[in-house]
Amino acid sequence: MHQQEFLAKDGQTYSLRLNETGEEIMVLQGSEQLGVIDLQFSKGFQGAESYLVTVLDLEKCKHKGLGEASLRFHQQIFRRPLRANGDIREGRQSQTSQLTKEGSGFIGHMRAKGVIELIDFHGAFSEDE
């Protein structure tokens, strides 16, 4: 397990925790889990390895810089591209693959900053919506 402390925009310190496979990022404050990002490791064209974001559940910790910090920490440790398509669930319990406008905006913002590569675009992360 990999862990890093992060001083967020609200002045509070949070823990960013990655599991050994790189398929789960947890955001914690003390022992309380506030958010999670699930990823799926994949080998693509010509064996290129990357991680695909599958679950984005940061509702309890949004607007604090924790989502971006979590993704950048993942890149620092695993050194593989992060990718996203339109098939991301808002939470692990969610049966739907639709992101809220806020979730789509976050992915679009991370794409604009070069943190996430976009695949299978289909207009899913347009900031014009």
C-alpha positions, -999 to +999 in steps of 0.1 A: +000+000+000+012+035-008+001+065+012+006+103+011-006+131+032-022+161+014-030+195+026-062+204+009-077+238-001-097+238+031-066+237+053-072+202+065-048+173+060-061+142+042-046+108+035-044+095-001-041+057-001-034+035-031-037-003-030-008-024-044-024-031-078-032+006-084-069-002-089-082+017-059-075+052-046-090+061-012-093+095+003-094+095+041-095+120+069-083+102+100-099+068+098-130+080+079-131+072+042-145+102+023-140+092-013-128+065-037-117+063-072-116+028-088-095+021-118-090-009-141-055-019-153-055-026-190-031-035-218-040-018-250-026-014-285+008-030-288+009-038-251+006-002-239-004-003-202-028+022-186-054+026-160-091+033-168-112+052-143-143+031-136-157+047-104-155+083-093-170+088-058-157+120-043-190+136-032-179+140+004-146+157-005-152+177-036-137+212-043-107+206-021-081+195-047-083+159-035-094+143-068-066+158-088-040+151-060-052+115-059-048+110-096-014+127-097-002+106-067-013+075-087+007+086-117+037+093-095+036+057-081+025+036-110+039+057-139+011+047-163-013+069-182-048+074-167-077+072-191-114+078-190-144+072-212-181+078-208-186+046-188-178+058-152-201+052-122-206+078-096-203+053-068-196+016-063-232+009-054-245+028-085-262+007-112-259+035-137-228+045-157-238+082-159-217+108-143-233+139-129-225+172-147-201+179-119-183+145-123-181+150-161-167+185-155-140+171-132-130+145-158-130+173-185-109+195-162-084+167-156-082+160-193-075+197-200-047+196-174-032+165-190-038+143-160-063+120-178-063+108-214-097+106-230-108+076-249-142+068-265-151+104-262-187+105-276-192+140-261-193+126-226-171+152-211-180+183-230-178+214-209-204+230-231-232+210-216 
